[in-house]
Amino acid sequence: MLMNNNHPTPFPEVNAILQELLEGIQGVLGEHLIGMYLEGSLANGDFDQDSDIDFVVVTDAEITGDLFAALQKLHERITTIDSPWAVELEGSYMSKQALRRYDPANARHPNIERGSGERLKMVDHDEVWNVHRHILRERGITILGPDPKTLIDPLTPSDLKQAMSPALNGWAAHLLNHPEVIGQRGYQSYVVLTLCRILYTLQFGDVVSKRKSASWAKETTCQKWGPLIDRAWEGRHHPQMQADKEDIRQTLDFINYLR
């Protein structure tokens, strides 16, 4: 099985890591592999040196047992590659059936997050993951496989707005009760920019990049949060630094504003 898209991004080092990942996945999954795609910032058009590489692998059945263990070893090997992008892979493995539409009875799938020391694990892909389905269907980059529009049902503006409810009432509410989670500048910045995207989706029933939603938020309903949003964008470049206590307080206020 050959790579359908040898240059899926404009970034040679990113393409090199994706080639390693694809060849490894092909070796593990064989005929179970249906497709491999990119979404996130690469698909939205605002990828930069501080972004991660969001991917989705589609299979003909759920990943369990020996296949899961083999994929876990593959990701462990990739993290040893001498490339800054080797630890920036963030993605999920989903069966064709699970990808089609959100089903709460079939929402637990293998996932890996960016970062050194991260491992493949089983994660609940709740209704919020419809945002990823939408980006993948409408703007996804195909590395291998059929057009993602043939694999995912269309999502309506109402569907996308509904996907924001568990994000605010689950993820964001948890942060209000556990502010220590946003102690590092990287995650605190991520929270602020994600809140901008949530607000944009609630307003328009669409999903756009962090950059576009942040710019919109500063110019419209969130003008008072403009300085915080600007600092959040800068904070992406210094993820390991400690977040400023005042920025943490304002981030919590921003969450309360949206809720």
C-alpha positions as CSV (number, residue, x, y, z in Angstrom):
1,M,0.0,0.0,0.0
2,L,1.6,3.3,-1.1
3,M,1.2,6.7,0.3
4,N,-1.4,8.5,-1.8
5,N,-0.1,11.9,-0.7
6,N,3.6,12.1,-0.4
7,H,3.6,15.8,0.5
8,P,0.4,16.4,2.6
9,T,1.8,19.5,4.2
10,P,4.2,22.3,3.1
11,F,6.6,21.3,5.9
12,P,9.2,18.6,4.9
13,E,10.0,17.6,8.5
14,V,6.3,17.2,9.3
15,N,5.9,15.1,6.1
16,A,8.9,12.9,7.2
17,I,7.2,12.1,10.5
18,L,3.9,11.4,8.8
19,Q,5.7,9.0,6.4
20,E,7.2,7.1,9.4
21,L,3.8,7.0,11.1
22,L,2.0,5.8,7.9
23,E,4.5,3.1,7.2
24,G,4.4,1.9,10.8
25,I,0.6,1.9,10.8
26,Q,0.5,0.0,7.5
27,G,2.8,-2.6,9.0
28,V,0.7,-3.1,12.1
29,L,-2.8,-2.8,10.6
30,G,-2.4,-4.2,7.1
31,E,-5.7,-4.7,5.4
32,H,-7.6,-3.3,8.5
33,L,-6.4,0.2,7.5
34,I,-9.0,2.2,5.6
35,G,-7.5,5.7,5.7
36,M,-5.2,8.2,7.4
37,Y,-6.1,11.9,7.5
38,L,-5.0,15.2,9.0
39,E,-7.2,17.7,10.7
40,G,-6.7,20.5,13.3
41,S,-4.5,23.4,12.5
42,L,-3.0,21.8,9.4
43,A,-6.5,21.5,7.9
44,N,-7.6,24.9,9.2
45,G,-4.6,26.7,7.7
46,D,-3.0,28.2,10.9
47,F,-0.3,25.7,11.6
48,D,2.9,27.1,13.0
49,Q,6.0,26.0,14.9
50,D,3.9,25.7,18.2
51,S,1.1,23.6,16.7
52,D,0.7,19.8,17.0
53,I,0.0,17.3,14.2
54,D,-3.6,16.2,14.4
55,F,-4.3,12.9,12.7
56,V,-7.1,10.4,12.4
57,V,-6.6,6.8,11.4
58,V,-9.7,4.9,10.2
59,T,-10.0,1.1,10.5
60,D,-12.4,-1.6,9.5
61,A,-13.0,-2.7,13.1
62,E,-12.2,-1.5,16.6
63,I,-8.6,-1.6,17.8
64,T,-8.0,-4.0,20.7
65,G,-5.6,-6.5,22.1
66,D,-2.5,-7.2,20.1
67,L,-3.1,-4.5,17.5
68,F,-3.4,-1.9,20.3
69,A,-0.2,-3.1,21.9
70,A,1.6,-3.0,18.5
71,L,0.4,0.6,17.8
72,Q,1.6,1.6,21.3
73,K,5.1,0.3,20.5
74,L,5.0,2.1,17.2
75,H,4.3,5.4,18.9
76,E,7.0,4.7,21.5
77,R,9.5,4.2,18.6
78,I,8.5,7.3,16.8
79,T,9.2,9.5,19.9
80,T,12.8,8.4,19.7
81,I,13.2,9.9,16.2
82,D,15.5,12.9,16.1
83,S,12.9,15.5,15.0
84,P,11.0,18.2,17.0
85,W,7.8,16.8,15.5
86,A,8.3,13.3,16.8
87,V,6.5,14.2,20.1
88,E,3.9,16.5,18.5
89,L,1.6,13.8,17.1
90,E,-1.9,13.9,18.5
91,G,-4.5,11.7,17.1
92,S,-7.1,8.9,17.3
93,Y,-7.8,5.5,15.8
94,M,-11.5,5.0,15.0
95,S,-13.4,2.3,13.2
96,K,-15.3,3.3,10.1
97,Q,-18.6,2.7,12.0
98,A,-17.6,4.9,14.9
99,L,-16.3,7.7,12.7
100,R,-19.6,8.0,10.7
101,R,-21.5,9.7,13.6
102,Y,-21.4,10.1,17.3
103,D,-22.7,7.1,19.2
104,P,-22.4,7.3,23.0
105,A,-22.4,3.5,23.1
106,N,-19.3,3.3,20.8
107,A,-17.2,6.3,21.8
108,R,-14.0,4.8,23.5
109,H,-11.1,4.6,21.1
110,P,-7.3,4.7,21.1
111,N,-5.8,8.2,21.4
112,I,-2.4,9.8,21.8
113,E,-1.7,13.3,23.0
114,R,1.3,15.5,22.1
115,G,4.2,15.6,24.5
116,S,7.2,13.7,25.7
117,G,6.2,10.6,27.7
118,E,2.7,10.4,26.3
119,R,1.4,6.9,25.4
120,L,-1.4,5.5,23.3
121,K,-4.5,5.0,25.6
122,M,-8.2,4.4,25.4
123,V,-10.1,7.7,25.6
124,D,-13.8,8.6,25.5
125,H,-14.5,10.6,22.4
126,D,-17.6,12.4,23.6
127,E,-20.0,14.7,21.7
128,V,-17.3,17.4,21.7
129,W,-15.4,15.2,19.2
130,N,-18.0,16.2,16.6
131,V,-15.9,19.3,16.1
132,H,-13.1,17.0,14.9
133,R,-15.5,15.1,12.6
134,H,-16.6,18.4,11.1
135,I,-13.1,19.7,10.4
136,L,-12.1,16.3,9.0
137,R,-15.1,16.0,6.8
138,E,-15.0,19.6,5.4
139,R,-11.3,20.5,5.4
140,G,-9.4,17.3,6.2
141,I,-6.2,16.4,4.4
142,T,-6.2,12.9,2.9
143,I,-2.9,11.1,3.3
144,L,-4.3,7.7,2.4
145,G,-7.9,6.5,1.8
146,P,-11.2,7.7,0.4
147,D,-12.6,11.2,0.6
148,P,-13.5,11.8,4.2
149,K,-16.9,13.1,3.1
150,T,-17.7,9.5,2.2
151,L,-16.9,8.4,5.8
152,I,-18.6,11.1,7.9
153,D,-22.2,12.3,7.9
154,P,-22.7,16.0,7.6
155,L,-22.9,18.0,10.8
156,T,-25.4,20.8,11.0
157,P,-24.8,24.2,12.8
158,S,-27.1,22.9,15.5
159,D,-24.9,19.8,15.9
160,L,-21.8,21.9,16.3
161,K,-23.4,24.2,18.9
162,Q,-24.7,21.2,20.8
163,A,-21.1,19.8,20.9
164,M,-20.1,22.9,22.9
165,S,-22.4,22.1,25.8
166,P,-20.3,19.2,27.3
167,A,-17.1,21.3,26.6
168,L,-18.4,24.1,28.8
169,N,-20.3,22.0,31.4
170,G,-17.6,19.3,31.6
171,W,-14.1,20.4,30.7
172,A,-14.4,24.1,31.5
173,A,-16.4,23.5,34.7
174,H,-13.7,21.2,35.9
175,L,-11.1,23.9,35.4
176,L,-13.1,26.2,37.6
177,N,-12.9,23.7,40.4
178,H,-9.3,22.8,39.7
179,P,-7.5,26.1,38.7
180,E,-4.1,24.4,39.4
181,V,-4.5,22.6,36.1
182,I,-3.8,25.8,34.2
183,G,-0.7,26.7,36.1
184,Q,1.5,26.3,33.1
185,R,1.4,29.0,30.5
186,G,1.0,26.6,27.6
187,Y,-2.2,25.1,28.9
188,Q,-3.5,28.4,30.2
189,S,-3.1,29.8,26.7
190,Y,-4.7,26.8,25.1
191,V,-7.7,27.3,27.4
192,V,-8.2,30.9,26.5
193,L,-7.9,30.3,22.7
194,T,-10.2,27.2,22.9
195,L,-12.8,29.4,24.7
196,C,-12.7,31.8,21.8
197,R,-13.4,28.9,19.4
198,I,-16.2,27.7,21.6
199,L,-17.8,31.1,21.7
200,Y,-17.5,31.5,17.9
201,T,-19.2,28.1,17.3
202,L,-22.0,29.0,19.7
203,Q,-22.5,32.2,17.8
204,F,-22.3,31.0,14.2
205,G,-22.6,27.2,14.3
206,D,-19.3,26.8,12.5
207,V,-15.7,25.8,13.5
208,V,-12.8,28.0,12.6
209,S,-9.1,28.2,13.5
210,K,-7.9,29.5,16.9
211,R,-6.4,32.5,15.1
212,K,-9.6,33.5,13.4
213,S,-11.8,32.9,16.4
214,A,-9.4,34.8,18.7
215,S,-9.3,37.8,16.3
216,W,-13.1,37.8,16.1
217,A,-13.5,37.5,19.8
218,K,-11.3,40.5,20.4
219,E,-13.2,42.7,18.0
220,T,-16.7,41.8,19.1
221,T,-18.2,40.4,22.2
222,C,-15.0,39.8,24.1
223,Q,-13.3,43.2,23.7
224,K,-12.6,43.3,27.5
225,W,-10.7,40.0,27.1
226,G,-8.5,41.3,24.3
227,P,-5.3,41.7,26.3
228,L,-5.8,38.3,27.8
229,I,-6.3,36.8,24.4
230,D,-3.2,38.6,23.1
231,R,-1.1,37.2,26.0
232,A,-2.5,33.7,25.3
233,W,-1.4,33.8,21.7
234,E,2.1,34.8,22.9
235,G,2.0,32.2,25.6
236,R,1.8,29.4,23.0
237,H,5.5,30.1,22.3
238,H,6.5,29.6,26.0
239,P,4.5,26.5,27.1
240,Q,6.7,25.4,29.9
241,M,6.7,28.8,31.8
242,Q,4.5,29.4,34.7
243,A,1.3,31.2,34.0
244,D,0.8,34.6,35.5
245,K,-1.6,34.5,38.5
246,E,-3.6,37.4,37.1
247,D,-3.9,35.6,33.8
248,I,-5.1,32.5,35.6
249,R,-7.7,34.6,37.4
250,Q,-8.9,36.2,34.2
251,T,-9.0,32.8,32.5
252,L,-11.4,31.6,35.1
253,D,-13.5,34.7,34.8
254,F,-13.6,34.1,31.0
255,I,-14.9,30.6,31.6
256,N,-17.7,32.0,33.9
257,Y,-18.5,34.6,31.2
258,L,-19.2,31.9,28.7
259,R,-21.1,29.7,31.0
